[in-house]
Structure formats: C-alpha cells, structure tokens
C-alpha cells in the first residue's frame, strides 16, 4: 500500500459498509415485492430467535448488534404481528425470554427459501474457496476492531 491517501471508495471499511447497505436494500425490496410485511431488521431478529431461543432481550441485542431500546420496539411490532412472545424469566421481574410463536415458526419456515435465494445471489460467481477466504478476512477485521 502506498503512502498516498486512498480515496474513500478504496477503503476496505467503506466497501464493507457499502456492501451491507446494498444487501439490505436489495433484501428489503424483495421483502416488499413479495409482500412479506416485515423489515430486514425484523427478519434478522426472527431468525436469531428461531436459532437460539430461549434468549433474553439483552442476549438478542448482543446477537443482533442492536441497542436494547431498538430491540424492544422491534419485538413489540413482531408481537403485534403474532410472531414472537415474551415469557417472564423465573426470578427476574425485569427480563423476558423471547420465543417464536407457532405463527412465527411457520413464517420463518415459509420464507427461509426466499432468504436463501438472496444469500446465494450475493455470492454468485464466487468459489467455495473465495467464500471461505472472504469469511476469514471479515472475521479478522472484526477481531482487529474488538468484535
């Protein structure tokens, strides 16, 4: 790398952020086109809960890299849609475990193929080796930054 200042478009972290935004915008357009009735952020929470339940809202915030207040608002919306349920944690009046309802499980199962198609499109043209290298590189960057 030269000592010359790089243009913002050449900075790795800028490219990661740009890729993330493009991916979320694409996914949201597809969700809207298919009339799923949820946002990408809501899908992410549903999928985390589906994979890791039971987990507290605090654990969900940590897993999703979102602040607890944002998690609370999103869970309120998902509860109104009938997809999640909060259950009190024994001996803890301030925290709740989050679970998918039957409707939430069915929603995730029904729409997972769509999300998988989006994931496959995102790595189209990449070999398995390239995907593994990319994943390893991204993990190194996260570790470097304390994540």
C-alpha positions as CSV (number, residue, x, y, z in Angstrom):
1,X,0.0,0.0,0.0
2,X,1.4,3.4,-0.9
3,X,1.7,6.3,1.5
4,X,-0.7,8.3,-0.7
5,X,-4.1,8.8,0.9
6,X,-6.6,6.4,-0.6
7,X,-9.9,7.6,-2.0
8,X,-12.9,6.7,0.2
9,X,-14.2,4.2,-2.3
10,X,-10.9,2.2,-2.0
11,X,-11.1,1.9,1.8
12,X,-12.0,-1.6,2.9
13,X,-14.3,-0.5,5.7
14,X,-16.2,1.8,3.3
15,X,-16.6,-1.2,0.9
16,X,-17.9,-3.4,3.7
17,X,-20.4,-0.7,4.7
18,X,-21.5,-0.1,1.1
19,X,-21.9,-3.9,0.6
20,X,-24.0,-4.1,3.8
21,X,-26.3,-1.3,2.6
22,X,-26.7,-2.7,-0.9
23,X,-27.5,-6.1,0.6
24,X,-30.1,-4.7,3.0
25,X,-31.7,-2.5,0.3
26,X,-31.9,-5.4,-2.1
27,X,-33.4,-7.7,0.6
28,X,-36.0,-5.1,1.6
29,X,-37.0,-4.5,-2.0
30,X,-37.6,-8.3,-2.3
31,X,-39.5,-8.5,1.0
32,X,-41.7,-5.6,-0.2
33,X,-42.2,-7.1,-3.7
34,X,-43.3,-10.4,-2.1
35,X,-45.4,-8.5,0.5
36,X,-43.8,-10.2,3.5
37,X,-44.9,-7.4,5.7
38,X,-41.7,-7.2,7.7
39,X,-38.4,-5.3,7.5
40,X,-35.0,-6.9,7.1
41,X,-34.2,-6.0,10.7
42,X,-37.4,-7.8,11.9
43,X,-36.4,-10.9,9.8
44,X,-32.9,-10.9,11.4
45,X,-34.4,-10.9,14.9
46,X,-36.9,-13.7,13.9
47,X,-34.1,-15.8,12.6
48,X,-31.9,-15.3,15.6
49,X,-34.7,-16.2,17.9
50,X,-35.5,-19.2,15.8
51,X,-31.9,-20.4,16.0
52,X,-31.2,-19.5,19.7
53,X,-34.4,-19.4,21.7
54,X,-34.9,-19.1,24.5
55,X,-32.9,-16.0,24.9
56,X,-33.4,-12.8,26.7
57,X,-33.9,-9.4,25.0
58,X,-30.4,-8.5,26.2
59,X,-28.9,-11.6,24.6
60,X,-30.9,-10.8,21.4
61,X,-29.5,-7.3,21.4
62,X,-26.0,-8.7,21.7
63,X,-26.5,-11.3,18.9
64,X,-28.0,-8.8,16.6
65,X,-25.6,-5.9,17.4
66,X,-28.5,-3.6,18.1
67,X,-29.3,-1.5,21.2
68,X,-31.8,-2.8,23.7
69,X,-34.3,0.0,23.1
70,X,-34.4,-0.8,19.4
71,X,-34.9,-4.5,20.2
72,X,-37.8,-3.6,22.4
73,X,-39.5,-1.6,19.7
74,X,-39.0,-4.3,17.1
75,X,-40.1,-7.1,19.4
76,X,-43.3,-5.0,20.1
77,X,-44.0,-4.9,16.4
78,X,-43.3,-8.6,15.9
79,X,-45.5,-9.5,18.9
80,X,-48.4,-7.4,17.4
81,X,-47.9,-9.5,14.2
82,X,-48.2,-12.6,16.3
83,X,-44.6,-13.9,15.5
84,X,-42.9,-13.6,18.9
85,X,-43.9,-14.0,22.5
86,X,-42.1,-12.8,25.6
87,X,-42.1,-15.1,28.6
88,X,-41.0,-14.0,32.1
89,X,-37.7,-15.3,33.3
90,X,-38.2,-17.1,36.7
91,X,-36.8,-15.0,39.5
92,X,-36.3,-12.0,37.3
93,X,-39.1,-9.5,37.0
94,X,-37.3,-7.2,34.6
95,X,-36.2,-9.5,31.9
96,X,-38.1,-11.8,29.5
97,X,-37.1,-14.8,27.3
98,X,-38.1,-14.3,23.7
99,X,-39.7,-17.2,21.8
100,X,-41.3,-17.6,18.3
101,X,-45.0,-18.4,18.3
102,X,-46.4,-21.1,16.1
103,X,-47.1,-18.4,13.6
104,X,-43.6,-17.1,13.9
105,X,-42.1,-20.5,13.3
106,X,-44.3,-21.0,10.2
107,X,-43.4,-17.6,8.9
108,X,-39.7,-18.3,9.1
109,X,-40.1,-21.7,7.6
110,X,-42.2,-20.4,4.7
111,X,-39.9,-17.5,3.8
112,X,-36.5,-19.1,4.5
113,X,-36.2,-20.3,0.9
114,X,-36.5,-16.7,-0.3
115,X,-33.8,-15.5,2.0
116,X,-31.6,-18.4,1.0
117,X,-32.0,-17.4,-2.7
118,X,-30.9,-13.9,-1.8
119,X,-27.8,-15.2,0.0
120,X,-26.9,-17.4,-3.0
121,X,-27.3,-14.4,-5.3
122,X,-24.9,-12.4,-3.1
123,X,-22.1,-15.0,-3.6
124,X,-22.9,-15.8,-7.2
125,X,-19.7,-16.4,-9.2
126,X,-17.6,-17.0,-6.1
127,X,-15.9,-20.3,-5.5
128,X,-16.2,-22.0,-2.1
129,X,-12.6,-21.2,-1.5
130,X,-13.3,-17.5,-2.2
131,X,-16.3,-17.5,0.1
132,X,-14.2,-19.1,2.9
133,X,-11.4,-16.6,2.3
134,X,-13.8,-13.7,2.5
135,X,-15.4,-15.0,5.7
136,X,-12.0,-15.4,7.3
137,X,-10.9,-12.0,6.2
138,X,-14.1,-10.4,7.6
139,X,-13.6,-12.3,10.9
140,X,-10.0,-11.0,11.1
141,X,-11.2,-7.4,10.6
142,X,-13.9,-7.9,13.3
143,X,-11.3,-9.2,15.7
144,X,-8.9,-6.3,14.9
145,X,-11.7,-3.9,15.8
146,X,-12.6,-5.7,19.0
147,X,-15.7,-7.5,17.7
